[in-house]
Every structure is written in C-alpha cells, then in structure tokens.
Amino acid sequence: MTSDSQERVPADTAAINLRESWEIAYWCKRFGRTQAELETAIKQTGSVIADDITAYFEDKKPGR
C-alpha cells in the first residue's frame, strides 16, 4: 500500500495506460496536462507510447 506522500509509478513507463485512474493521474502530472488534453494527444497521435505523447506536447508549445 502506498501513502499519500508516496507516488505510484506505472510498471511500464514506456506506455500510457488509461484503464487505471491512478495511472491517468500519474501521466497528467508527468506531462503537466489535464486528462482531456492527454486523451486528445493519444487520439491525435494514435499512440499510447510515452515518447510519442511527449513529442506531441513538445510540438504544441507556444512559439512552435
């Protein structure tokens, strides 16, 4: 069991799992995005690979 001060980390950090609420929270925090933004990124890229989603968000930064 984890405490509130101990963040759970997915066993596979290469792929994003949207089936567990705690994993959604992990990825939203990691990317600094909302769940809706995360889901949009996955739909736009057609991928749940963390590197692909990172690249998607990098391309969406202002000034790019």
C-alpha beads as a LAMMPS data file, in Angstrom:
LAMMPS data file: protein, C-alpha beads

64 atoms
63 bonds

1 atom types
1 bond types

-500.0 500.0 xlo xhi
-500.0 500.0 ylo yhi
-500.0 500.0 zlo zhi

Masses

1 110.0

Atoms # bond

1 1 1 0.000 0.000 0.000
2 1 1 1.251 3.480 -0.802
3 1 1 0.868 6.542 1.350
4 1 1 -0.261 9.913 0.056
5 1 1 3.339 11.103 0.137
6 1 1 4.474 8.140 -1.963
7 1 1 3.566 8.425 -5.654
8 1 1 2.745 5.246 -7.533
9 1 1 4.698 4.740 -10.734
10 1 1 3.471 2.506 -13.551
11 1 1 5.370 -0.738 -14.042
12 1 1 5.722 0.164 -17.728
13 1 1 6.586 3.838 -18.147
14 1 1 7.022 3.441 -21.898
15 1 1 3.274 3.086 -22.493
16 1 1 0.312 5.040 -21.167
17 1 1 -2.473 3.007 -19.582
18 1 1 -5.829 4.799 -19.412
19 1 1 -7.595 1.935 -17.631
20 1 1 -6.441 2.875 -14.118
21 1 1 -7.391 6.223 -12.588
22 1 1 -4.145 6.435 -10.633
23 1 1 -2.159 5.932 -13.859
24 1 1 -4.144 8.670 -15.590
25 1 1 -3.284 10.951 -12.658
26 1 1 0.385 9.941 -12.937
27 1 1 0.570 10.772 -16.653
28 1 1 -1.345 14.039 -16.281
29 1 1 1.072 15.135 -13.580
30 1 1 4.096 13.974 -15.559
31 1 1 3.026 15.928 -18.652
32 1 1 1.508 18.854 -16.746
33 1 1 -1.736 18.377 -18.660
34 1 1 -5.373 17.602 -17.976
35 1 1 -6.976 14.247 -18.649
36 1 1 -8.801 15.745 -21.636
37 1 1 -5.517 17.024 -23.091
38 1 1 -3.895 13.629 -22.559
39 1 1 -6.790 11.838 -24.255
40 1 1 -6.675 14.304 -27.167
41 1 1 -2.942 13.706 -27.597
42 1 1 -3.500 9.960 -27.703
43 1 1 -6.308 10.348 -30.257
44 1 1 -4.262 12.747 -32.414
45 1 1 -1.144 10.581 -32.441
46 1 1 -2.915 7.232 -32.461
47 1 1 -0.340 6.109 -29.920
48 1 1 -0.059 5.349 -26.216
49 1 1 3.744 5.354 -26.347
50 1 1 5.022 7.910 -23.833
51 1 1 7.746 9.203 -26.194
52 1 1 5.148 9.876 -28.908
53 1 1 2.949 11.799 -26.497
54 1 1 5.946 13.752 -25.199
55 1 1 6.780 14.756 -28.780
56 1 1 3.157 15.742 -29.405
57 1 1 3.143 18.056 -26.393
58 1 1 6.567 19.472 -27.327
59 1 1 5.163 20.404 -30.749
60 1 1 2.228 22.146 -29.062
61 1 1 4.411 24.518 -27.024
62 1 1 3.854 28.207 -27.808
63 1 1 6.142 29.540 -30.497
64 1 1 6.409 26.265 -32.394

Bonds

1 1 1 2
2 1 2 3
3 1 3 4
4 1 4 5
5 1 5 6
6 1 6 7
7 1 7 8
8 1 8 9
9 1 9 10
10 1 10 11
11 1 11 12
12 1 12 13
13 1 13 14
14 1 14 15
15 1 15 16
16 1 16 17
17 1 17 18
18 1 18 19
19 1 19 20
20 1 20 21
21 1 21 22
22 1 22 23
23 1 23 24
24 1 24 25
25 1 25 26
26 1 26 27
27 1 27 28
28 1 28 29
29 1 29 30
30 1 30 31
31 1 31 32
32 1 32 33
33 1 33 34
34 1 34 35
35 1 35 36
36 1 36 37
37 1 37 38
38 1 38 39
39 1 39 40
40 1 40 41
41 1 41 42
42 1 42 43
43 1 43 44
44 1 44 45
45 1 45 46
46 1 46 47
47 1 47 48
48 1 48 49
49 1 49 50
50 1 50 51
51 1 51 52
52 1 52 53
53 1 53 54
54 1 54 55
55 1 55 56
56 1 56 57
57 1 57 58
58 1 58 59
59 1 59 60
60 1 60 61
61 1 61 62
62 1 62 63
63 1 63 64
